[in-house]
Amino acid sequence: MTALAQELVAAAAHLAGLGLSPGSSGNVSARDGDRVLVTPTGTDLATLDPENLSVLDLDGNRLDGPAPSKEYPLHLAFYRREDTTRAVVHLHSRHAAAASCRAPWSERSALPPLTPYFVMRVGQIPLLPYAPPGDPAQAADLELLTFPCRAALLQNHGPVVAGTSLRAAAEAAVEVEEVSALQLLLGDRPVRHLTPAEATALARKYGTYWEPAH
């Protein structure tokens, strides 16, 4: 898994370079068959060592390497939800963390469809109720959601985003931060969202999920 480990380290460094993982916050994982590479607990995403990553199975048993990030249950929940998921990114990026402190836009998406790129790269992103970091009950709640999604906002915490590749997951995490910043910038001003028809058409074309607000 050397090539995958190097790709994970590069993706993590890219996100850190964008300022989206302050200090030792944030974690990244990538799946290879029935094994998952996860960034170790307490590490800086900018200075990871591809030879020193945690290796887990899909049940969370450590197979090799140091102790994983305490958020690993969230990563495994996404892998178990959808077989096509190959990478997961969790950040404490500033604007997305701020958005996680606000009331959700709808039951199925904490953030509204402000831009086509948000729908194309992320899709609906439910708000998961607050839980202490690393609480496996929150991961269980994510795994048991009855509607499809490839991202979630953790209340008073930040985003966790899945993708069919490390690049897709990283791009989606960046897009969550961007649309969160837009939402905060717009504040209470009148806003035009994408219509349900516009959003669902984009989601269908680009392989994400968007369903009408309930």
C-alpha positions as CSV (number, residue, x, y, z in Angstrom):
1,M,0.0,0.0,0.0
2,T,3.0,2.3,-0.4
3,A,1.6,4.2,-3.3
4,L,-1.7,4.7,-1.5
5,A,0.1,5.9,1.6
6,Q,2.1,8.4,-0.4
7,E,-1.1,9.7,-2.1
8,L,-2.8,10.0,1.3
9,V,0.2,12.0,2.7
10,A,0.2,14.3,-0.3
11,A,-3.6,14.9,0.0
12,A,-3.3,15.7,3.7
13,A,-0.4,18.1,3.1
14,H,-2.4,19.8,0.4
15,L,-5.3,20.4,2.8
16,A,-3.0,21.6,5.5
17,G,-1.3,24.0,3.0
18,L,-4.8,25.5,2.3
19,G,-5.1,26.3,6.0
20,L,-8.0,23.8,6.5
21,S,-6.5,21.7,9.4
22,P,-5.1,24.0,12.1
23,G,-2.6,22.5,14.5
24,S,-3.0,18.8,14.8
25,S,-6.6,18.8,13.9
26,G,-8.1,16.8,11.0
27,N,-7.7,13.3,9.8
28,V,-7.6,11.5,6.5
29,S,-8.1,7.8,5.5
30,A,-8.0,5.7,2.4
31,R,-9.3,2.2,1.7
32,D,-7.5,-0.6,-0.1
33,G,-9.7,-3.6,-0.2
34,D,-10.6,-4.7,3.3
35,R,-7.9,-2.5,4.9
36,V,-7.9,1.2,5.7
37,L,-5.0,3.6,6.1
38,V,-5.7,6.2,8.7
39,T,-3.7,9.2,10.0
40,P,-2.4,8.6,13.5
41,T,-3.8,10.3,16.5
42,G,-2.4,13.8,17.4
43,T,-0.5,14.3,14.1
44,D,-0.1,17.3,11.9
45,L,-1.5,16.8,8.4
46,A,1.4,18.8,7.0
47,T,4.1,16.5,8.4
48,L,2.8,12.9,8.0
49,D,5.2,10.0,7.3
50,P,3.8,7.4,4.7
51,E,5.7,4.7,6.6
52,N,4.0,5.6,9.9
53,L,0.2,5.4,9.2
54,S,-2.3,3.3,11.1
55,V,-3.8,0.3,9.3
56,L,-7.2,-1.0,10.3
57,D,-9.7,-3.5,9.1
58,L,-13.3,-2.5,8.4
59,D,-14.3,-3.4,12.0
60,G,-11.8,-1.0,13.5
61,N,-9.2,-3.6,14.6
62,R,-5.7,-2.2,14.4
63,L,-3.5,-4.4,12.0
64,D,-0.4,-2.3,11.9
65,G,1.1,1.1,12.8
66,P,0.4,3.6,15.6
67,A,-2.9,4.3,17.2
68,P,-5.3,5.9,14.7
69,S,-7.1,9.2,15.0
70,K,-9.9,8.9,17.5
71,E,-12.3,9.8,14.7
72,Y,-11.7,6.6,12.8
73,P,-15.2,5.3,13.6
74,L,-16.7,8.0,11.3
75,H,-14.4,7.0,8.5
76,L,-15.3,3.3,8.8
77,A,-19.0,4.3,8.9
78,F,-18.7,5.8,5.4
79,Y,-16.8,2.8,4.1
80,R,-19.5,0.5,5.4
81,R,-22.3,2.7,4.0
82,E,-21.1,2.6,0.4
83,D,-18.7,0.2,-1.3
84,T,-17.5,2.8,-3.8
85,T,-16.1,5.0,-1.0
86,R,-12.3,5.0,-1.2
87,A,-11.3,8.0,1.0
88,V,-12.6,10.1,3.9
89,V,-11.5,13.5,5.1
90,H,-12.4,15.1,8.4
91,L,-11.4,18.7,9.0
92,H,-11.9,21.6,11.5
93,S,-11.9,24.1,8.7
94,R,-13.0,27.5,10.0
95,H,-16.1,28.3,8.0
96,A,-17.5,24.8,7.9
97,A,-17.0,24.5,11.7
98,A,-18.9,27.8,12.1
99,A,-21.7,26.5,9.8
100,S,-21.9,23.4,12.0
101,C,-22.9,25.7,14.9
102,R,-26.0,27.0,13.0
103,A,-29.4,25.5,12.6
104,P,-29.4,23.2,9.5
105,W,-30.9,24.4,6.2
106,S,-33.1,21.3,6.0
107,E,-33.4,17.8,7.5
108,R,-31.2,16.3,4.8
109,S,-28.7,19.1,4.2
110,A,-27.2,21.5,6.8
111,L,-26.1,23.7,3.8
112,P,-28.2,24.9,1.0
113,P,-27.5,24.5,-2.7
114,L,-25.8,27.8,-3.2
115,T,-23.6,26.8,-6.1
116,P,-23.5,24.1,-8.7
117,Y,-20.1,23.0,-7.6
118,F,-21.3,22.3,-4.1
119,V,-24.0,19.9,-5.5
120,M,-21.6,18.4,-8.1
121,R,-18.8,17.7,-5.6
122,V,-20.6,17.2,-2.3
123,G,-24.3,16.9,-2.5
124,Q,-26.6,16.9,0.5
125,I,-24.7,17.1,3.8
126,P,-26.8,16.4,6.9
127,L,-26.1,17.8,10.4
128,L,-25.3,15.1,12.9
129,P,-26.3,16.0,16.5
130,Y,-23.4,17.0,18.8
131,A,-21.3,14.2,20.4
132,P,-17.9,14.3,22.0
133,P,-15.1,13.8,19.5
134,G,-14.5,10.1,18.8
135,D,-17.9,9.0,20.2
136,P,-18.7,5.8,18.3
137,A,-22.4,6.5,18.8
138,Q,-22.1,9.4,16.4
139,A,-20.5,7.1,13.8
140,A,-23.4,4.7,14.3
141,D,-25.9,7.5,13.7
142,L,-24.1,8.3,10.5
143,E,-24.0,4.7,9.3
144,L,-27.8,4.3,10.0
145,L,-29.0,7.4,8.1
146,T,-31.9,6.3,6.0
147,F,-31.0,8.6,3.0
148,P,-27.9,8.7,0.9
149,C,-25.0,11.2,1.5
150,R,-21.3,11.4,1.1
151,A,-20.7,14.1,3.7
152,A,-21.9,15.3,7.1
153,L,-21.5,18.2,9.4
154,L,-20.8,17.3,13.0
155,Q,-22.6,19.8,15.2
156,N,-20.2,22.3,16.8
157,H,-17.3,20.4,15.3
158,G,-16.8,20.4,11.6
159,P,-17.2,18.4,8.3
160,V,-16.5,14.8,7.4
161,V,-16.5,14.0,3.7
162,A,-16.2,10.8,1.7
163,G,-15.2,10.3,-1.9
164,T,-14.5,7.7,-4.6
165,S,-10.8,8.7,-4.4
166,L,-8.5,10.8,-2.2
167,R,-8.7,13.6,-4.8
168,A,-12.5,13.5,-4.8
169,A,-12.7,13.5,-1.0
170,A,-10.2,16.4,-0.7
171,E,-12.0,18.5,-3.4
172,A,-15.3,17.9,-1.7
173,A,-13.9,19.0,1.7
174,V,-12.6,22.2,0.1
175,E,-16.0,22.8,-1.5
176,V,-17.8,22.3,1.9
177,E,-15.5,25.0,3.3
178,E,-16.2,27.4,0.3
179,V,-20.0,27.0,0.4
180,S,-19.9,27.5,4.2
181,A,-18.0,30.7,3.8
182,L,-20.5,31.9,1.2
183,Q,-23.4,31.1,3.5
184,L,-21.9,33.0,6.4
185,L,-21.0,35.9,4.1
186,L,-24.5,36.2,2.8
187,G,-26.0,36.1,6.3
188,D,-29.7,37.0,6.3
189,R,-29.8,38.6,2.9
190,P,-32.3,37.4,0.4
191,V,-30.6,34.5,-1.5
192,R,-31.3,32.6,-4.7
193,H,-30.6,28.9,-4.2
194,L,-30.5,26.4,-7.0
195,T,-34.0,25.1,-7.6
196,P,-34.8,21.5,-6.7
197,A,-34.9,20.6,-10.4
198,E,-31.5,22.3,-11.0
199,A,-29.9,20.6,-8.0
200,T,-31.2,17.1,-8.6
201,A,-30.2,17.3,-12.3
202,L,-26.6,18.2,-11.3
203,A,-26.5,15.4,-8.6
204,R,-27.7,12.9,-11.1
205,K,-25.2,13.9,-13.7
206,Y,-22.2,14.0,-11.4
207,G,-23.0,11.0,-9.2
208,T,-23.8,12.8,-5.9
209,Y,-27.0,12.9,-3.9
210,W,-29.6,15.7,-3.7
211,E,-33.2,15.3,-2.6
212,P,-35.9,17.9,-2.1
213,A,-35.9,19.6,1.3
214,H,-38.4,18.1,3.7
